[in-house]
């Protein structure tokens, strides 16, 4: 497995998908931290996201990681207007903007041992584990 760090507004290019994070919004409500991630993606082909062969759902491979605490998947890829993408739209290689929402308990976040990060696990010849610290 190879880990690749990336920065906001930097294109990450892989065999199956090109992506970049274009925005991060964080808010705390009561005992909950909410993170909204806006990305541009261009799906080039299927991968084994979530260990499902031929899967085009990149959102199955994106996690909010609270180091040495726990990881949390997003609620799924949405458009800017909040509507979800269909399976055929996910397969479309045209560049699209997607929004992902993550939540975690604020007290879990408080006890992290390292900065939280958004991580993607993309399978190819070697598994690539990319992360963006937040």
VEXPASE-872961 format. One line per 5 residues: for each residue x, y, z of C-alpha. Coordinates in steps of 0.2 Angstrom, whole numbers. Example, Ala and Ser with C-alpha at 12.3 -4.5 7.8 and 13.67 -1.06 7.14 Angstrom:
BEGIN
62/-22/39  68/-5/36
//
This chain:
BEGIN
0/0/0  6/17/-4  1/33/4  1/49/-5  -3/66/3
-12/79/-7  -17/97/-4  -33/106/-7  -35/112/-25  -21/100/-31
-26/87/-44  -23/69/-39  -22/58/-54  -24/39/-53  -28/25/-66
-47/25/-62  -51/43/-56  -44/61/-56  -50/71/-41  -46/87/-31
-53/94/-15  -60/112/-19  -68/116/-3  -69/111/16  -82/118/28
-81/113/46  -95/117/59  -98/111/77  -116/109/82  -119/103/100
-108/87/102  -106/85/83  -93/90/71  -99/92/53  -87/92/38
-92/96/21  -80/92/7  -82/98/-11  -72/89/-24  -70/89/-43
-69/72/-50  -67/63/-66  -71/45/-66  -60/36/-79  -66/18/-75
-72/7/-61  -61/1/-46  -64/-10/-32  -70/3/-20  -77/-5/-4
-69/-22/-11  -83/-22/-24  -76/-26/-42  -82/-14/-55  -88/-1/-43
-89/17/-49  -94/24/-32  -79/33/-26  -89/38/-11  -87/20/-5
-68/24/-3  -68/41/6  -67/42/25  -65/55/38  -52/48/49
-50/53/67  -32/45/71  -32/32/84  -51/35/86  -62/29/72
-66/32/54  -82/38/47  -89/36/29  -98/50/20  -117/51/17
-114/48/-2  -109/59/-17  -122/73/-19  -123/88/-31  -121/106/-25
-141/106/-24  -141/91/-12  -147/78/-25  -138/62/-26  -129/55/-42
-137/40/-51  -126/25/-55  -125/30/-73  -120/48/-68  -106/41/-57
-100/31/-72  -100/46/-84  -82/51/-87  -87/70/-88  -79/80/-74
-92/84/-60  -92/93/-43  -97/82/-29  -101/86/-11  -98/74/3
-104/76/21  -96/68/37  -101/69/55  -92/64/71  -94/66/89
-85/82/95  -78/73/110  -71/59/99  -63/73/89  -56/81/104
-46/66/109  -37/63/93  -19/59/93  -15/67/76  -24/79/64
-40/73/57  -39/69/38  -50/65/23  -43/48/16  -47/39/0
-42/21/-4  -40/19/-22  -35/2/-29  -24/0/-44  -8/-10/-47
-4/-5/-29  -17/1/-17  -15/20/-15  -20/28/1  -22/47/-1
-25/59/13  -29/77/16  -26/84/33  -40/95/40
//
